Amino acid sequence: MTTSTSLAYLIALPLAGAVILLLAGRKADKWGHLLATALSASSFGVGIYQLTQMLAREPEERAFSQKLFSWISVGTFNVDAGLLLDQLSICFVLLITGVGTLIHIYSISYMSHDPDRRRFFAYLNLFIAAMLLLVLGDSYLNLYVGWEGVGLASYLLIGFWNQKPAYATASKKAFVMNRIGDMGLSFAIMIAFATLGTVSFSGVKEASETASTAALTGIGIMLLVAAAGKSAQFPLQAWLGDAMAGPTPVSALIHAATMVTAGVYLITRSNFIFDAAPTAQLLVVIVGAITLTFGALVGTAKDDIKKALAASTMSQIGYMILAAGLGPAGYAFAIMHLLTHGFFKAGMFLGAGSVMHGMNDQVNMRRYGALRKFMPITFATFGLGYLAIIGVPPFAGFYSKDAIIETAFNAGGLKGILLGSTALLGAAITAFYMTRVMVLTFTSPERWEEDQHPHESPFLMWLPMAVLAVGSVTTGYLFTRGDGLVHWLEPVFGEHGEHEEFLPAIVVSGMAITAVIIGVAIALIKYQFSDVDAEAPENVTEFTRIARRDLFQDSFNESIFMRPGQVLTRFFVKVDDSVVDGTVRLVGRTALSAGSELRKTQTGFARSYAALILIGAVVLIAAIWVVTQ
Amino acid sequence: MNPYNYLYLAALLFTIGAVGVVVRRNAIVVFMCVELMLNAANLTLVTFSRINGTLDGQVVAFFTMVVAACEVVVGLAIIVTIYRSRRSASVDDASLLKR
């Protein structure tokens, strides 16, 4: 493996931006956003440079590493703070810095009226640095630092407008639910250290060949918990919808394109663990399948455009997790869907931000309509993203999603049929709810509130949207041309033998496209060709009612975890008050009353003191005499 | 003569002194009783010095006398001052430090 000294710049540049902007305070208000954008862009430049360096080498020698310093050195346990750039992490580096820079540019305009724009850019830079550390760390411990860093940045940015109590609560909810996942990651690291004696990726990979299946299953399940927390997967999915409280660029960057995909990165990075632990791998598939259905169902009922997109993100990451759980056949497709999803979902979130920008921050889609005429560029870019996500050929989503559905069918036996059908059903529902978003926002008749003057967004906002739209159109074809991405990632994931095809690829593609057409058709009939109420109707089916309440995810969490937790807390408070404090107070009271009783012996008569001394001395001498006899 | 008799005498003197301190009210008498106890202790020291044939006890007895002399100076001064201000030398009257 070759070493490089310039990897650290990738992280150092945006980190420096965050530090400067946060320390400079109001002085940086004038130029802070420009500095942050420039640093993010230069980090992207370093990423491109690293890619060219990589391409100049043989496939086996493309990975770079850089040791920064010796972090922990205790006995035989050594952890270096080191960076590793291989074929997998370069994909993420370019996605994070590329999409990140575009979103910086977008935010310059989007946040221009916000008095705290500098702080916003400082947090964005902090996020970029932390996310790069997450994907560049060469051990689970280094990854963990970045993992916590992105959690912090996410928390700060969801609660960016924390003057609204609901937004502050949303950020706390995201943070607390993420803690559960973080705990899973720390347990995974502890188990790895206890059983394998190392926490570096290369060390664990080597040790996993001889380790017991039980240990690897334990690590795998804990890693899955971590991934579920960060990537909003079942059963830790409830925070993502509320995370939309953050400014829209944040939703695009953190809660669609990058941070929420960290779980997919973690699982694909740990492919050697899951390959050796079939139980954990099966759980990954199940979690992915549940979440992709769950998110899709929730997405059908949401009227808030950002929440509909958030539900869709959850569902699409479900696809990625599903693919990652399919073993060597699926890892590359998980990453491919992650990258294409990064383009089209970020583009659509920016489009949603653009719509909100033109509609006085209205988020209710029932109050949109007919915006195609007023926002042609937003309509075009959002539309391309839409075609990509529902999987219309030849747009990006078709290639990546089709590959996942096909791999799911090829998993073999009943498992393959179940997973494939779920993925196929998910594709149909995706087509339905995304068409619903599209129709309600852009093509149905207008249902605006009064005093709305929709207008196209400025150049700085539509430029990133246009770039991302180009990405949503082309990336799928580029990645699949000659199995480019699959071969590129082979050194990381290992080659996989040819699977028996359950169904010919063309048949699966046909089924997927049919599913999409059915979904689109239902949505068109329901929303384009019939009237839509401006208020959410109350006389809806039981299913819609449940889906509007996120399939009872919050009620479930509240009744199973929150309320019993509160009861337990109150119980402990009572125990603390009565038992712990009671004991302390009792000791104090005893000392006090003993003191006031003893005080009565202080008569002030010198003779009584003398008598007491005498008696004491006599008793003491008598005691000594008795003992020594 | 049996040197232990000196010890009996010293014990007797010490007892008289101790009882005097506890029983008498007049500060001057109490003070003299204290001196009596000190000298009883001195007597024991000298006696043990004699019994053991070393000079250590006698040296300590000299120290005790010097300290006792200093104590007499300070103690009498206090007693005289109290008498001047309260017109009484009773130790029970000077009980202002109670509680």
HADDOCK unambig.tbl for C-alpha pairs under 7 A between the chains (distance, minus, plus):
assign (segid A and resid 599 and name CA) (segid B and resid 99 and name CA) 6.51 0.50 0.50
assign (segid A and resid 602 and name CA) (segid B and resid 98 and name CA) 5.45 0.50 0.50
assign (segid A and resid 602 and name CA) (segid B and resid 99 and name CA) 5.59 0.50 0.50
assign (segid A and resid 603 and name CA) (segid B and resid 98 and name CA) 4.69 0.50 0.50
assign (segid A and resid 603 and name CA) (segid B and resid 99 and name CA) 6.59 0.50 0.50
assign (segid A and resid 604 and name CA) (segid B and resid 95 and name CA) 4.39 0.50 0.50
assign (segid A and resid 604 and name CA) (segid B and resid 96 and name CA) 6.23 0.50 0.50
assign (segid A and resid 604 and name CA) (segid B and resid 97 and name CA) 5.01 0.50 0.50
assign (segid A and resid 604 and name CA) (segid B and resid 98 and name CA) 3.85 0.50 0.50
assign (segid A and resid 605 and name CA) (segid B and resid 92 and name CA) 5.61 0.50 0.50
assign (segid A and resid 605 and name CA) (segid B and resid 95 and name CA) 5.28 0.50 0.50
assign (segid A and resid 606 and name CA) (segid B and resid 91 and name CA) 6.67 0.50 0.50
assign (segid A and resid 607 and name CA) (segid B and resid 21 and name CA) 6.88 0.50 0.50
assign (segid A and resid 607 and name CA) (segid B and resid 22 and name CA) 5.29 0.50 0.50
assign (segid A and resid 610 and name CA) (segid B and resid 22 and name CA) 6.45 0.50 0.50
assign (segid A and resid 611 and name CA) (segid B and resid 22 and name CA) 5.75 0.50 0.50
